[in-house]
């Protein structure tokens, strides 16, 4: 368990890694790949919906407050850091 909750719903089915590689261009159909083994994990829209479902489940179970929950990720937050 992390500060963000369980990573299990996001783990790669092939290798178990919870990390993803984000493509250079983000759009609803963009493919996300496992950062561990490279297998396709889901589309960007499927990944966002999975996150939304996990958040709703955690709100319903009382694990997190609805006031502090949000499934929106700013695309600018995904951009690589400029060095």
VOPAGU-2260 file (C-alpha; in pm, 1 decimal, decimal comma):
REM VOPAGU-2260
SITE   aa  ch    i         X         Y         Z
SITE  UNK   A    0       0,0       0,0       0,0
SITE  UNK   A    1     127,6     347,0     -86,1
SITE  UNK   A    2       7,6     697,2      -8,0
SITE  UNK   A    3    -190,9     666,0    -330,2
SITE  UNK   A    4    -341,5     330,2    -238,2
SITE  UNK   A    5    -275,8     -13,4    -377,9
SITE  UNK   A    6     -85,9     -31,6    -706,6
SITE  UNK   A    7    -224,8    -378,3    -782,5
SITE  UNK   A    8    -503,6    -255,8   -1018,8
SITE  UNK   A    9    -236,5     -94,7   -1235,4
SITE  UNK   A   10      23,2    -373,0   -1239,3
SITE  UNK   A   11     126,7    -521,9   -1572,7
SITE  UNK   A   12     -34,6    -861,0   -1625,5
SITE  UNK   A   13     285,3    -993,6   -1786,9
SITE  UNK   A   14     550,6    -890,7   -1532,4
SITE  UNK   A   15     369,8    -726,5   -1239,3
SITE  UNK   A   16     536,7    -385,6   -1272,9
SITE  UNK   A   17     311,5     -91,2   -1176,0
SITE  UNK   A   18     512,4     149,4   -1396,3
SITE  UNK   A   19     407,3     268,1   -1740,0
SITE  UNK   A   20     583,4     435,9   -2030,0
SITE  UNK   A   21     388,3     733,4   -2157,4
SITE  UNK   A   22     406,2     806,8   -2530,7
SITE  UNK   A   23     525,4    1145,4   -2658,3
SITE  UNK   A   24     175,7    1232,7   -2780,6
SITE  UNK   A   25    -117,0    1180,2   -2544,7
SITE  UNK   A   26    -466,7    1123,7   -2685,9
SITE  UNK   A   27    -754,8     894,1   -2593,9
SITE  UNK   A   28    -632,6     605,2   -2808,6
SITE  UNK   A   29    -261,6     642,9   -2725,3
SITE  UNK   A   30    -108,9     311,7   -2618,3
SITE  UNK   A   31      56,5     293,7   -2276,9
SITE  UNK   A   32     325,7      30,4   -2235,3
SITE  UNK   A   33     467,3    -137,8   -1927,5
SITE  UNK   A   34     792,5      34,3   -1828,2
SITE  UNK   A   35     919,8    -300,2   -1701,2
SITE  UNK   A   36     870,2    -527,6   -2000,4
SITE  UNK   A   37     725,5    -313,5   -2280,9
SITE  UNK   A   38     395,3    -500,7   -2315,5
SITE  UNK   A   39      94,2    -284,4   -2408,9
SITE  UNK   A   40     -98,0    -209,8   -2088,2
SITE  UNK   A   41    -396,3     -13,1   -2218,1
SITE  UNK   A   42    -500,0     297,1   -2404,5
SITE  UNK   A   43    -481,8     634,0   -2229,7
SITE  UNK   A   44    -864,0     646,7   -2201,3
SITE  UNK   A   45    -878,9     290,2   -2060,9
SITE  UNK   A   46    -609,0     376,4   -1805,5
SITE  UNK   A   47    -794,3     691,5   -1695,2
SITE  UNK   A   48   -1119,5     494,5   -1658,9
SITE  UNK   A   49    -942,0     229,3   -1449,5
SITE  UNK   A   50    -806,2     504,5   -1223,5
SITE  UNK   A   51   -1154,9     654,8   -1192,8
SITE  UNK   A   52   -1303,8     317,4   -1096,9
SITE  UNK   A   53   -1034,0     256,7    -832,4
SITE  UNK   A   54   -1092,9     601,0    -684,9
SITE  UNK   A   55   -1470,3     551,9    -676,0
SITE  UNK   A   56   -1422,7     212,8    -508,7
SITE  UNK   A   57   -1191,1     361,3    -245,2
SITE  UNK   A   58   -1437,7     645,1    -178,1
SITE  UNK   A   59   -1724,1     394,1    -141,6
SITE  UNK   A   60   -1519,4     182,8     102,0
SITE  UNK   A   61   -1423,4     487,8     309,2
SITE  UNK   A   62   -1050,1     448,8     236,2
SITE  UNK   A   63   -1026,1     799,0      87,6
SITE  UNK   A   64   -1227,0    1119,1     111,5
SITE  UNK   A   65   -1428,1    1227,5    -191,4
SITE  UNK   A   66   -1318,8    1584,1    -116,2
SITE  UNK   A   67    -953,6    1494,5    -175,7
SITE  UNK   A   68    -996,7    1262,5    -474,3
SITE  UNK   A   69    -938,3    1340,3    -840,1
SITE  UNK   A   70    -869,3    1118,2   -1139,5
SITE  UNK   A   71    -761,4    1400,2   -1370,5
SITE  UNK   A   72    -393,7    1405,4   -1462,5
SITE  UNK   A   73    -263,6    1714,4   -1634,8
SITE  UNK   A   74     -82,7    1620,8   -1953,7
SITE  UNK   A   75     172,9    1891,9   -1873,5
SITE  UNK   A   76     263,0    1694,0   -1558,8
SITE  UNK   A   77     362,2    1401,1   -1780,9
SITE  UNK   A   78     606,3    1602,9   -1993,2
SITE  UNK   A   79     973,3    1521,5   -1937,5
SITE  UNK   A   80    1159,0    1769,0   -1721,2
SITE  UNK   A   81    1359,1    2025,7   -1914,0
SITE  UNK   A   82    1722,8    2019,0   -1806,5
